[in-house]
Amino acid sequence: MTCCEGWTSCNGFSLLVLLLLGVALNAVPLVVNRIDEGQFRHNPISCFEWWFPGIIGAGLMVVPATIASLAARKRACCNNRGGMFLSSFLNALTILGAVYCILVSAQALVKGPLICQSPDNSTASCEFSLDKLGMHPESLDLQWFSKGSCVLPNDPNSPPVNNWRNDTASSGSKEERYKTIHFSVFVGLLLVGGLELLFGLSQILIGFLGCLCGVSKRRSRIV
């Protein structure tokens, strides 16, 4: 096995672990919402887990490159120059998925959970749009996480202030739990996307080196 094949095989295992981790992280707020509310998409923790950055971006879009890379260990398609080129080509899809995961996760960290944006967890702004993925680095201040309570009263003219304060105190544990879940999930997805991006770029480089230098002749003779 040449160094190109060895790195491709290692890359495949790494991507497999990362895509499983990405899917698991994305599923956490969905499962919590299902347990708390008894149904999906009713008062979700945030909009962004429904954009599936871990399930689609860091998950499904990484599967083709993962299969191709793992094939190197099985003496299959990656043990020839065409296979190495195919592996590089498929990792372009990995890079796109990783970038999508990074952008959605970064935007989720900027906005925070819905409980910090509207008192009733309104999903009115949850429509998916690529235009919403644009952000400025200075906006990533995480004030919704670092400061105290981020819950705002519904309407100053409807419930009395004292009642709102009592409601806020009773729901404080829920707010902290949602903030912790949101922060942990999307920081994790941000790291997963970043690592997948690095592995995808490195595999493209290794694939082109494999195309230029060739693969192990000894391995190609083994049946």
Disulfide bonds with the S-S distance in Angstrom:
Cys47-Cys126 1.86
Cys116-Cys150 1.82
